[in-house]
Amino acid sequence: MAGLELLSDQGYRLDGRKSTELRKVQARMGVFAQADGSAYLEQGNTKALAVVYGPHEMRGSRSRALHDRAVINCQYSMATFSTAERKRRPHGDRKSTEMSLHLKQTFEAAVMTQLFPRSQIDIYVKILQSDGGNYSVCVNAATLAVIDAGIPMRDYVCACTVGFVDETPLADLCYAEESGGVSSLALALLPRGGQIALVQMDARLHQDHLGTLIEAAMTACKCVSKVLDEVVRQHLQETSVLSRE
């Protein structure tokens, strides 16, 4: 990717977007009848499926149960056909385990777990097609699935990946930008209160740029929350029409 110009002199990126422009987001809720909640979300060419079960009684060791709140169990995986690399991705590899932990930390900040003591909520997310921003897309898909399950949340939890090129913050990075040596971070936000649920950064970043990047990420997350809100309202409208019929 060394020869690619990530940001043109006119301010356009590789896919023709402006620096703060998000990829197109399309989503559907209630895609699986068997689950308590489910959602399918596309953000650009990254596609994810999220399924939620619970709250239900603890499975396995009862000693894991918490007397004052629910335990959130998250599992992240990638379909073997999700990338151009045709190598086997075993469930539970280091990257998947790390991503599952990040998702767990994110939703522990958003879900009102204190309403369901001694119970468990399972969130499963699978990347069907990967083109950058996997963590962010998983968070956004899982948020819709948790809402579809009717589990109370403090707020939408929205995520976005941002990078820094030529002193300019870029919102919602695609794979070409992520792999092009861009200093980037992923941020999950509860937009109404401005509460940051998680910040993930894999590369070095100068501290002078950190504030600018976080501000750009929070602005992008607020834009994502508006899109997710429209999806939820559309789904409620469709289900109310079906119930009347």
C-alpha positions in Angstrom: 0.0 0.0 0.0 3.0 2.3 0.1 2.4 3.7 -3.3 -1.2 4.7 -2.6 -2.2 8.3 -2.0 -4.7 8.0 0.9 -5.8 11.6 0.7 -5.6 13.6 -2.5 -4.8 17.3 -2.8 -8.5 18.0 -3.3 -9.3 16.3 0.0 -10.7 13.0 -1.4 -9.9 9.5 -0.1 -9.3 6.3 -2.1 -13.1 5.5 -2.3 -14.1 9.1 -3.1 -15.2 10.1 0.3 -14.4 13.4 2.1 -12.3 13.1 5.3 -15.2 13.1 7.7 -17.6 11.2 5.5 -18.8 7.8 6.7 -19.3 4.7 4.6 -22.9 3.9 3.7 -24.7 2.0 6.6 -27.5 -0.4 5.9 -29.0 -2.6 8.5 -31.9 -5.0 9.3 -33.2 -6.1 12.7 -35.0 -9.4 13.6 -33.3 -11.5 10.9 -33.4 -14.7 13.0 -36.6 -15.9 14.6 -34.9 -18.4 16.8 -32.8 -15.9 18.7 -34.0 -13.4 21.3 -32.5 -10.6 19.2 -30.6 -10.4 15.9 -29.3 -7.9 13.4 -27.5 -7.7 10.1 -25.4 -4.6 9.3 -23.3 -3.4 6.4 -20.9 -0.5 6.8 -19.4 0.0 3.4 -18.1 -3.4 2.3 -17.8 -4.7 5.9 -20.7 -6.9 6.8 -21.6 -8.4 10.2 -24.3 -10.6 11.7 -25.1 -10.3 15.5 -27.3 -12.6 17.5 -28.3 -12.2 21.2 -29.7 -14.8 23.6 -30.9 -13.9 27.1 -31.2 -12.8 29.7 -31.3 -16.5 30.8 -30.0 -18.6 33.7 -26.3 -19.1 34.0 -25.0 -22.0 31.9 -22.1 -24.1 33.1 -20.5 -23.2 36.4 -22.9 -21.4 38.7 -20.0 -19.9 40.5 -19.6 -17.4 37.6 -23.0 -15.8 38.4 -22.9 -12.3 39.9 -25.5 -11.6 42.7 -26.0 -8.0 41.7 -25.9 -8.0 37.9 -25.9 -10.1 34.7 -22.8 -11.6 33.1 -22.3 -10.6 29.5 -20.7 -13.2 27.3 -19.4 -12.1 23.9 -18.0 -14.2 21.1 -16.5 -12.7 18.0 -15.6 -14.7 14.9 -14.8 -14.2 11.2 -16.2 -16.4 8.4 -13.4 -18.2 6.5 -14.6 -16.5 3.3 -14.7 -13.0 4.9 -11.2 -11.9 3.6 -9.1 -12.6 0.5 -6.8 -14.8 2.7 -8.1 -18.3 2.4 -6.5 -19.5 5.6 -8.4 -21.3 8.3 -9.4 -19.1 11.2 -9.9 -21.3 14.3 -12.4 -20.1 16.8 -10.6 -18.8 19.8 -7.4 -17.5 18.1 -5.7 -14.6 19.8 -7.3 -11.9 17.6 -10.8 -13.3 18.1 -10.3 -13.6 21.9 -9.1 -10.0 22.1 -12.0 -8.7 20.0 -14.5 -10.7 22.2 -13.0 -9.1 25.3 -13.3 -5.6 23.8 -17.0 -6.3 22.9 -17.7 -7.5 26.4 -16.1 -4.4 28.0 -18.1 -2.2 25.6 -21.5 -3.7 26.3 -20.9 -3.9 30.1 -20.8 -0.1 29.9 -24.0 0.2 28.0 -26.4 -2.7 29.1 -28.3 -2.2 32.3 -27.0 -5.5 33.8 -28.2 -4.6 37.3 -31.8 -5.4 36.3 -30.9 -9.1 35.7 -28.9 -10.4 38.7 -27.6 -14.0 38.6 -28.3 -14.3 34.8 -26.4 -14.3 31.6 -26.6 -12.4 28.3 -24.9 -13.9 25.2 -23.8 -11.8 22.3 -22.4 -13.6 19.2 -21.0 -11.5 16.3 -19.7 -12.9 13.0 -17.9 -10.9 10.3 -19.2 -12.1 7.0 -17.1 -9.8 4.8 -14.2 -7.7 6.0 -13.1 -4.4 4.6 -11.9 -2.5 7.7 -13.5 -1.3 10.9 -14.4 -4.8 12.1 -14.7 -3.8 15.8 -16.8 -0.8 15.0 -19.2 -2.7 12.7 -19.5 -5.5 15.3 -20.5 -3.0 18.0 -23.1 -1.3 15.8 -24.6 -4.6 14.7 -24.6 -5.9 18.3 -26.3 -2.7 19.5 -29.2 -3.3 17.1 -29.4 -7.0 18.2 -29.5 -6.1 21.9 -32.3 -3.6 21.2 -34.2 -6.2 19.2 -33.9 -8.6 22.2 -35.6 -5.9 24.3 -32.7 -5.7 26.7 -32.6 -2.2 28.4 -29.5 -0.1 27.6 -28.4 3.2 29.0 -28.0 4.5 25.4 -27.1 3.4 21.9 -23.5 2.3 21.9 -21.9 3.3 18.6 -18.4 2.8 17.4 -16.2 4.2 14.6 -12.5 3.8 13.5 -10.6 7.0 12.7 -7.1 7.6 11.4 -4.7 10.5 10.9 -3.2 11.3 7.5 -1.3 14.5 6.6 -2.6 16.3 9.7 -6.1 15.4 8.7 -8.4 13.0 10.7 -10.2 10.4 8.5 -13.5 8.9 9.8 -14.6 5.3 9.3 -11.5 3.7 7.8 -11.7 1.0 5.1 -9.2 -1.8 4.9 -6.9 -0.1 2.4 -6.6 2.9 4.8 -6.1 0.7 7.8 -3.3 -1.3 6.1 -1.7 1.8 4.6 0.3 2.7 7.7 -2.3 5.1 9.1 -2.2 5.9 12.9 -5.7 4.9 13.9 -8.0 4.2 16.9 -11.4 2.7 17.4 -13.8 4.4 19.8 -17.1 3.2 21.2 -19.4 6.0 22.5 -22.7 6.4 24.4 -23.6 9.5 22.4 -26.3 11.2 24.6 -24.0 11.6 27.6 -20.8 11.6 25.7 -19.5 8.6 27.7 -16.7 6.7 26.1 -17.1 2.9 26.5 -13.9 1.8 25.0 -10.8 3.2 23.1 -8.7 0.7 21.1 -5.4 1.7 19.6 -3.0 -0.7 18.0 -0.3 1.7 16.6 1.8 4.6 18.0 0.2 8.0 17.9 1.7 11.3 18.9 -0.1 12.7 22.0 -0.7 16.1 20.2 -3.0 14.2 17.7 -4.9 12.2 20.3 -7.4 14.8 21.2 -8.1 15.6 17.6 -8.7 12.0 16.7 -10.9 11.3 19.7 -13.0 14.4 18.9 -13.3 13.2 15.2 -14.3 9.7 16.4 -16.9 11.0 18.8 -18.5 13.2 16.0 -18.5 10.1 13.7 -20.1 8.0 16.4 -22.9 10.5 16.9 -23.6 10.4 13.1 -23.7 6.5 13.4 -26.2 6.8 16.3 -28.6 8.8 14.1 -28.5 6.1 11.4 -29.0 3.3 14.0 -31.9 5.2 15.5 -33.6 5.4 12.1 -33.1 1.7 11.6 -34.8 1.0 15.0 -37.7 3.3 14.3 -38.2 1.8 10.9 -38.2 -1.7 12.4 -40.7 -0.7 15.1 -43.0 0.8 12.4 -42.8 -2.4 10.3 -43.5 -4.7 13.3 -46.5 -2.6 14.4 -48.0 -2.7 10.9 -47.5 -6.5 10.8 -49.1 -6.9 14.3 -52.2 -4.9 13.3 -52.6 -7.1 10.2 
